Amino acid sequence: RIPVDKAILNDLKRWRENLAKDIFKNNINLFHSGDSVKDADYLKEITQKILDRIIFIRSCEDRGLVHRRPLKELFEERTETVGTNTMVFLKEEFKYYNIIFDSDLFSPQEWEDNLSIDFKVVRNIILETYNPYQFDVIPLEVLGEIYEQYLGYTIRLTDHQVKYELKPDVRKAGGVYYTPEYIVDYIVKNTVGKLLQELPSKKIKKLRILDPACGSGSFLIRAYEEMLNYYKNQKK
């Protein structure tokens, strides 16, 4: 059997490529700046944002963090007569999550209003996130590792074609390297952890933590947990 991390990574790559090709085909007016690199970056940004939102929504559904009809039901009750008007109802879901979570991930984008995406393409992606995946049992570290690998690819437009390939710097380095959990734990305990032991509470309240090389956010999540444990102990 294929390990879950490889399976998700393979699926993410395939979903992203299918979605990017469909967006490019149905919204050619968005990608005619005359600068192929700029157009490719814009296509990557749109594709990435939509897929990130879908994965986030699925993670929330499986963890029981929201009380809303699942995406699966929305797409199963509609037919292919939707055509390329998928964003009409998908945008409503994004609006809801923006109100609940108030994050940059769901903040309204210019391209959302008139974006045409084939219903079949999005439906297939969404339904495949339900079977066989259960996001509530996939550890955050695994998702983080997958995400860093996923970000190692870039998009290129050639002769009206969409191609995904490894970023030049990633190819040169021989791949993406993810920091193992035990190293993250060691570093955070010896930086944030030590500060929490040594600083007076007034200074701890003003503590700010920066990860200048943030990939999947594993260091920041671990630092947040360290802070959370500190405040839980303070309440005791």
N, C-alpha and C positions, 0 to 999 in steps of 0.2 A: 504493500500500500504506500501511496505517496504521503509523506509527512504533511501535517496541516500547514506549516509555514510555506513549503514549496507549492502546495496546492493553491493556497490563497494568492501567492505571488504570481503564479501562472495565470490564474483567473483574472486578477487585477490587470495584468498586462493585456490580456485578450479583451477585457471589457473596455479598457482605455483606448485600445486601437480601434475597436468597432465604433465606439462613441465618437472619437475624433474624426474618423473617416466620414461618419454620417453628418456630423456638425459642419464639416468642411464642405460636403456635397450640397447641403441644404441652405447654407448661409454664405455663399461665395462672396457676397457684398461686404462681409466683415473682414475679409482677408485679401484686400486688393490695394494695400498701401504702396505697393511697389518695392517694399523691403521684405524679402522672403524670411529673413531672420526674425524681424519684428512680428510678421504675420504668424509665424510658427510659434513664437512665444505666447501670442494672444490665444491661439487655438489650444495650446497646452494649458494655459491658465483657466480657460473656460471648462475644458474637459476635466482637468484636475479638480476644480471646485465642485462640479456636479458629482463626480465619483466620491470625493471626500464627504460631501453632504449625505450621500446615500449610505455610505459605510457608517457614518456617525449616527444616522437615524436608526439603522439596523441594530447598532450596538445599544442604543437607548431602548429600543423595543425589547430586545432579548434580556436586558437588565431590569426591565420594568420601571424605567425612569420617567416615562410619559404615559398619559392616558388618552390615547388617540387611536383611531383606526389604523391598522398596519398598512404599510405601503402595498403589501401583497394583495389585500382586498381591493384597494383602489384600482390596481391594474388588472385584476381578474374580472371585475365587474364591467370594465370597458372593453370595447372591441376595436378592431383595426381601423374602423371608420374615423377614429381620432386623427389618423394621418400624421401630419408633422406638427400638430397643435398640442403636443405633450406638455409643454411648459405651462399651458393655461391652468391645469389643475395641479401640476407638480410645484408651481410657484406658490400656491396656497399652503402647501406643506412646509416649504422653506420659510414662508412668513411666520407660520406658527412657531417653528423652532427658533427663529430669530427673536420672537417675543419672549419665549421661555428661557433661552440661554444667553441672549444679548451678546453674541460673539461675532468676530470678524468672519467666521466661516459662513454664516447665514446672512450677513449684511447685504442689502439689495445691490445688485450690479446692473450697469447700463444694458449689458447684453441680454439680460433676462426677459425684457419686455417683448422683443420681437424674434427671439431665438426659435428656429424651427428644428425639431428633432423627431425622427421617425418613432412612432409609438412602439413598434415591434422591437426596435433596438433597445430602448430603455426598459420595456417590459421584460425582455429576456434577461437583461442584467439584474434587474431587481428580483425576479423569481429565483435566479441562480444564487442570490445571497441568502436565501432561506434554506435551500437544500443542497449540500449537507451541513451548512454552517450554523453554529450556535455561538454567537459572539459573547454571551455571558460566561462561557467556559474557556474561551481563548485568552490566555494570560496577556496582560498589557505589554509585557516584555516581548512576546512573540509578535504582537501587532506592530510594535515599535521596530523590531528587526526587519519585518516585511516591508514596512513603510520606507525605511532607509534604503533598502534595495530598490524599491519601486521608484524612489526619487532619483536614482542613479541613471535614469533614462531620460533622453530629451527627444524632442520632435523635430523633424526636418521636412520642409516642403520642397519637392522637386517635380517640375513639369506637371503641376496640378495633382501631385500624389502626396499622401501622408505617410511618412516613415518614422518609426520609433527606433532609436538606437542608443547604445551606451554613450553617456557624455564623454568627450575626449579625455578629460582629467580622470574620470573613473576608469576608463579603458586603460589608460597609461598606468594607473596605480594597481591594476589587476583586480578591480572590484570595489565594492563598498564594504567597509569594516564596521561592524556594530560592537559597541562596548558591552562586554558581558555583565550580567546583573551583579555578580560578586565584586567587580571592580567599581561599578557605580556606587554600590553600597559602601565600600571601603573609603572611596574619595569623599562622599557626602558625610559620612560619620566623622572623618578627620578634618573637615572644613566647617560645614554648618553645625554638625554635632558638637564640635569643640567650642565654637562661638557661643552656642546655647548654654554650655556649662560655665563659660568664663565671664560672659557679659552680664551686667546688671539688667533687670527686667525693663527699665526705661529705654535702654539702648536696643534691646531685642525687639521692642515694638517698632523701632525705626529701621530694623534690618531689611536690606534689599538684596535680592539674589539674582545674579545675571549669568546666563549660559551663552557666551558669545558664539559658540559653534553648535547651536541647538539644531539637532536633526529631528529625531522622533520625540524629543522632550523627556527622555528617560531620567536625565539628571535633575530636571526641574520637578518632575513628578516625585522622585525620591526625596528631594529637598523639601517639597511640600509636606510629605509624610513625616519627615523629621520635625518640622515646625508644628505639625498637627499633634504629634505625640507629646511635644514639649508643653503645648497649651492644655492638652488633656490632663497631664500630670499636675499642672498648675491648678486646675479646677478641683482636683482631688484634695 
